[in-house]
C-alpha cells in the first residue's frame, strides 16, 4: 500500500518497464540529436546553451584520455 492505494502486480510491471533502459530508445535519441543538432556537442551548445568553457570543464571531469 502506498498513500492508501494498493499497488497491484500490474502496476509493479508498469513501474518496472518505466525504469529500464531500452537500447532502441537510446538509439532513437542519439539519431535525433545527430539529425537535428549535428551531434552531441551541437546539442549541448545549441539546445542546452552550454559555452565552450563549460564543455571543456565537463570533458575534464567526465572523460579519460586513452
N, C-alpha and C positions, 0 to 999 in steps of 0.2 A: 504494500500500500504506500502511496505517495500523495500527501496532501488530501487524504481521504478517498483517493481513487485507486482502485485495484489495477495493478499492472498485469495485463494478460500475457500469455505466451506469444500471441500475435504481435502485441506491442513490443515485446522484447526482440522479436525478429526484425521488426521495422527499425528499432534503435540500433541494433547490431549492423544492419545494412547501411545505415547512415554514417557509421563511424569507421567504415572500411575504406581503403584507398583502392580505386579501380584503375588499372593501367590505361584502359581506353579513355577514361575521363581526363587523366593527366595528358595523354597524347593529344586529345582534342584541345585542351587548354593551351599547350605549347604550340600546336598548329595555328591556333587563333592568334597567339602572340607573334608568331613569325609572319603571318599574313598581314595583320593589322599594324604592327609596330616594327617589323623588320628584325625581330629577335628580342631576347631578354633585356639587353642593355637599352634598346629603344623603348621598351615598355617601362622600365624603371625610370628613365629620364623623362619621357613624354607623357605617359599615363599617370605615373606616380609623382612626377615633378622633382625627382632627386637630382642634385647637382653632381658635376664631375667629382668634386671634393668628397661628397657623401658616398658616391660609388667607390671611389678609391679607398675610403675608410672601411667600407663593407668588404671589399676584396681583401684588405689587410686582416680583418677579423675572421673571415669565413673561408678563405681559400688557402690551400697549401701549395707551395711550389713543388713540382715533381722533377 
